[in-house]
Amino acid sequence: MFNKQKKYFRNDNERRPKASEVAVAMSDEGSLPQVAVGGIREVRELLEKEPMRVHRILFKQNSGDSRLYALQKQAKKLHVHVQQVEARILDSYAKPNQGIVALCNEKTLLKWDEICAEFLDAKRKNEQKLIAVATNIEDPRNLGACIRSALGLGVDLLLLPAKGMCGITPTVAKTSAGALDKMRICRPENLEATISELRTAGYQVLGLDADTETNLAGYEFSNQVVLAVGGEDVGIPPFIRKQCDAILRIPMKPEAHSYNASVALSLGLYEWARTKLT
C-alpha cells in the first residue's frame, strides 16, 4: 500500500505517482524500469506464446470487463501471479493499457516438466547435481548476486517460486554481471511439489537459517543436493523447511542480525563447492 502520509490525486495541478513510488507500492523497490506490456491483445499473445517470460499481470480493480476476467483465469491456469491494482498504477507502467499490464522478466524461465527428467534421474545415473532455491527475495540486486554466485559455484539449476519474489528485471541482469544469460532458471508451477519430487528421487534437501544447531562448516553433502535460502525478513518458507533433511547454520557473531540472502547462499554454495569441486 502507499504510505498514508502521502496523497496522490488525478487533478492536473497535483503530481502523479513516480515510478519509484509505484515500485514501493508493488513491493518491487529498485526493480524498475521493468519491461511492461499493456493491452488486452498484447497480454493475451504473451500468455499464449511466452507465459514463462511473464513475471506477473496487473489488472484494473473492479473493471467489469469480461475480457479481463477471461485473461485472469487464463493467467491463473498458467500459474502466473495476478494482482488487482488502481488505474493510476497501471498507467505508471504503460499507457494505453485497457486495464491490464504484464510485467515481464528479462529472460524466459524454464518449465519444470521440460527439464525434470535430467534432474530426477541424477541419482540413478550417479550424476552430481546441485540445485539452488531462492524464495522471498524482493531486492533485485540481491537476486542478481544470488544468480552470479550460483553460476560461479557450480549450481546446475536455480528454482524460483511463482510469486513472492521480484522479477528478473534489468537490475537483476546488471547485478548478475552476465551470469543471468548462462544460469538455468526454472519457475515450477508448484515449487513445493517439485522439491518433494526431488527429495523422493534421492536429493538431500537443505536449508540455510540461523535458527539451528547444525553447522554448515564440515557438513557432509550428498552428490545430489537442493540448497534453499529465504529472504532476510521471513527466511525459508514453511513448505520448504518441513521437507529439509537438515537446516544449516552459517557461523556468525551473536551481535550480527543476519546475512542477506545472496551472502548466505554464497557461503552455503562455497562450502558445497569446497568439498565437491576440489
N, C-alpha and C positions, 0 to 999 in steps of 0.2 A: 504494500500500500504506500501511497505518497505520505510524506511527512505531514502531519496535521497542522504544523505551524506554517506551511506554505499553501497558498491558494493559487489555482490556475483558472483562468477564465478564457472563454472563446471570444470575448469582446476584443475588437481590433486595438483598443487602447491598452490592453493588457497583453503580456507576453505569453506565448505558447510554451509548454514544457520543452526543455532542451533534450537532446538525445541522451545525454548522460543522466538526466533526471529520470527519463523513461527507463533507462537501463537499471537504475537503482530500484525503481518500482517493480521491474520484472525479475529481480534477483539476478541480473546479468551485469553487474557493475564492472566496467572495464572491458566488456565484450564487444562493444560497438566500435567501428562500424561492422555490421554483420550483413551478409547477403540477405536481402529481404525481397520476396516476390509477392506482389499484390494482385488481386483479381481472381474471380471465380474460375475462369477458363485456365488461367496460368497455373493456379494451385492444383486444379484437377489434373492437369497434364503432369505436374511434378509427382503427384501421388500415383499416377498410372505408370510413369516411366522411371522415376528416380526416388522412390519412397525412402531409401536409406540415406539420401542426401538431406532429407528434411529433419531438422532438429525438433521443431515444434511448430504448431499452427495457432495463430491468434485469430479469434472470431469476435465480431462485434456483439456486445451484450444485447440480448433481447431484440435481435434484428427482425425476427418474424419472417425471415426469408427461407423458404423451403429448400432452396438450392444450398444454402449454407448448412442447414441441418443434415442434408444428404452427404455433404463433404465431411462434416464432423463424424458421422457414422463410418464413412469410408476410412478416415484417418485413424479412428479408434480400432477398427478391424485390422489395420496395418501396424498397430501398436505405436503410432506416432502421437506424442503428447499434445494435447489441445488445451487451450486456455481462453476463457471469456474475458474481454477487456473493454475499456471505454474507447469510443471512436477516436479520441484525440491521441491515444497511444498507437492505434493503427496508423493514423495519419503521420505520426512522427517517424514511422518506418518506411511507408510507401504511400504515395498518392498518385492517381486514384487507386482504391483498393477494393471497392464493392463490399466492404465489411469483412474482408479476410486477408491475412498476410501470413505467408510461410517464411519462417526463419531457417536458413539453410546452412549446413556445415560446409566448410572449405573442402571437405573430402567426403566422397560417398563411402559410407561404412559397409562392412561386410555383413552378410546374413549368416547366422549360426548354422542353419541347415545346409548351407552350401559348402561349409568347411569342416563340419563336425567330425566326419569320418577320419580325417587326418589326425585329429587330437584324441578321439575316443579309442583309436587303435594303437596308440603310442605304447602303452604298457605291454600289450600282446606282442608288439614288434620290438620291444626293448629299446625304444627310442627316447632320448632325453627331451623333455618338453617343459617349458616354463611359461605359465600364463599369469599375467598380472590383472588384477581387478581394481578399478578406481571408482569410488562412489562418493556422492555428496560433495563433489568439488565444484565450487561456484566461481572461483577465481581462475580466469583463463590462463594467466601466467603460471599458476600452479599446475594446471593441467598440461600446459606446454612443456614445463620442466619434467613432469612425470613421463611424458612421451619421449623426451630426449634421453632420460636416464634408462627407460625401458629398452630403447634401441641399443644404447651403449653397453648394457649389462646382460644382454642375451635373451630378452623376452621374445618369445615366439608369437604371442598374441596378447593384445590388450582388450579386455572386456569392459564395456561401459553400460550403465543402465539406461533405460528408455527415457527416464525423467529424473529430476533432482540434480541435474548437472548443467554446467554451462555448455554451450555448443562448441563445435570445432570452429572457432572464429579466427579471423586474421591475427588476433593477438596470440591465440594458441599456436598458430602456424609460425609466427615470428619467434616466439619464445622457444619453440622446439628446435630452432636453428637447423632446419632441413630434415629433422628426424620424422616429421609428420608424413612426408612423402614415402618414406621407407618402412614405417611401422605399420603392421597389420592391426587394424582396429575393428572390432565387431560389436554390434549392438543387438544382443539377443532379444527376441520377443518377450522372453521370461527369464531374467537373469538367475532367479532362484532355482528354476528347473534346470538351467544349463549347468550351474555349479553342482547340483545334485547328480546330473548325468556324469560329469567329470569325476566326482567322488566315487560313484558306482563303477566307473571304468578304471579305478585304481589310483587316481590322483590324491596326493596329500594336500589337503586344503588348510591353509594357514592364514592367520590374520595378524596385523600389526596393531598393537594397542598397549598403552602404559599400564592398564589395569590387569596385570597378570604377574605371576611369579616366574614364568618360563622365559629364560633369557634367550634373545636372538643369537648372541655370540656362542659359537660352538654347537648350535642346533644341528641335528643330523637330518639332512634333506633327502628325500627320495629322488628318483630320476624323473618323476612326473609331479610337478608342483603347481598349485594355484596359490598365489600370494595376493591377499586383499588388503587394501588400505582405504580408510574413510576420510571424510572432511575433518578439519581441525575441531569444529564445534560439536559435531554429532558422532564422529567416529564411524566404526563399521556398523552397518545396519544389522538388526537382529536376525534377519533371514539368512545372512551370511554367517554371522557369528555362531549360530546354532549348528551350522554344518562344518565348522572348523575342527580339524584334528588337534590343533593347538593354537593358542593366542600367544604371540611372541612379543616380549618387551625389549625395546631398544634402551641400552644404558643411558641414563640421564640424571643429572643432578637434581635433588629434590626441589630446589628453588625455581627450576625451569617449569613452565606450564606444560608445554608440549612441543613437538616438532611439527612443522607444517607437512602437509601430505606428500609433497614431492620429495622433501628431505627424508621423511620416514620411508617412503618407497625406495628411494635411492640406497639408503642404508641396508634395508632388507634385501634388495637385489644384489648389493655388493657382497653381503655375507654368503648368499647362494653362489654367486659367481666365483668367489674366493675358493670355495670348496669344489665347485663343479667345472670351472673353466680353466683351472690351472693344472 
